[in-house]
Amino acid sequence: MAMATGSGSGKARIHLSGVFDGSRAMELANWLRRERAAEISVDFSDVDRFEAFGVDVLFRELAGLRGAGATVRCSGIPPCVTEGLDALGIAVMPSPRHPRWAPWAP
């Protein structure tokens, strides 16, 4: 997982790659709890594969973070994950590029 935060802008970005499993989901959740930015963008477009347990952990942890103050926006998410994020009130943005997990060509 590669992270880069905006310096003093009130915005933070995190860019994920590899396999999104339970461990990666907890790592992301811990980072989101510590981040003090008003807006956090999470880019999943370089994730190779989403494991079901990782997605379940993500939903559970994001549900616990609701009302924490920061606005979280996600991009590069598969449709099955988008539905769960919508239910939690997490904004889903279009991916800036073709996601690696997508089986079809751009």
C-alpha positions in Angstrom: 0.0 0.0 0.0 1.4 3.4 -1.0 0.2 6.4 0.8 0.7 10.1 0.1 -0.9 12.8 2.1 -1.4 16.4 1.0 0.8 18.8 2.9 -1.4 21.1 4.9 -4.2 21.2 2.3 -6.8 19.4 4.4 -6.9 16.6 1.8 -5.2 13.3 1.9 -4.8 10.5 -0.7 -4.1 6.9 -0.4 -3.3 4.6 -3.3 -3.8 0.8 -2.9 -2.2 -2.0 -5.0 -1.9 -5.8 -4.8 -4.6 -8.0 -3.2 -7.2 -6.3 -1.0 -7.6 -8.9 1.8 -8.5 -8.6 5.5 -5.0 -7.5 6.5 -5.0 -4.7 3.8 -8.5 -3.6 4.9 -7.4 -3.3 8.5 -4.3 -1.4 7.5 -6.5 1.0 5.5 -8.9 1.4 8.4 -6.1 2.2 10.9 -4.7 4.8 8.5 -8.2 6.4 8.1 -8.6 6.6 11.9 -5.3 8.4 12.3 -5.6 10.8 9.4 -6.8 14.3 10.3 -7.6 15.6 6.9 -11.1 16.8 6.1 -11.2 14.9 2.8 -9.6 11.5 2.1 -9.4 10.0 -1.4 -8.8 6.3 -1.6 -7.8 4.9 -5.1 -8.3 1.2 -5.6 -7.6 1.1 -9.3 -4.3 -0.7 -8.9 -5.7 -3.5 -6.7 -5.3 -6.8 -8.6 -8.1 -8.7 -6.7 -10.6 -8.1 -3.9 -11.1 -10.9 -1.4 -14.5 -11.3 0.2 -13.2 -11.1 3.7 -11.3 -7.9 2.9 -14.4 -6.3 1.6 -16.4 -7.4 4.6 -13.7 -5.9 6.9 -13.8 -2.6 4.9 -17.5 -2.3 5.2 -17.4 -3.0 9.0 -14.6 -0.5 9.6 -16.1 2.2 7.4 -19.4 1.8 9.2 -17.6 2.4 12.5 -15.9 5.6 11.1 -19.1 7.3 10.0 -19.5 10.6 11.7 -15.8 10.9 12.4 -15.5 14.1 10.5 -13.6 13.3 7.4 -15.2 12.9 4.0 -14.0 9.6 2.4 -14.2 9.2 -1.4 -13.2 6.0 -3.2 -12.4 5.3 -6.8 -11.5 2.2 -8.8 -14.0 0.0 -7.0 -15.8 -3.0 -8.5 -19.6 -2.7 -8.7 -20.2 -5.2 -5.9 -18.2 -3.1 -3.5 -19.7 0.2 -4.8 -23.2 -1.0 -3.7 -22.0 -1.6 -0.1 -20.2 1.8 0.0 -23.3 3.5 -1.3 -25.3 2.0 1.5 -22.8 3.4 4.0 -22.9 6.9 2.4 -19.3 6.7 1.1 -18.9 8.6 -2.1 -17.7 6.6 -5.1 -15.9 8.4 -7.9 -15.0 7.2 -11.4 -11.6 5.7 -11.6 -8.9 8.0 -13.1 -7.7 5.0 -15.2 -8.8 1.5 -16.1 -8.8 -0.6 -12.9 -6.4 -3.6 -12.9 -9.1 -5.9 -11.4 -11.5 -5.3 -14.4 -11.6 -8.3 -16.7 -12.5 -6.3 -19.8 -10.3 -4.0 -21.9 -10.9 -0.2 -21.6 
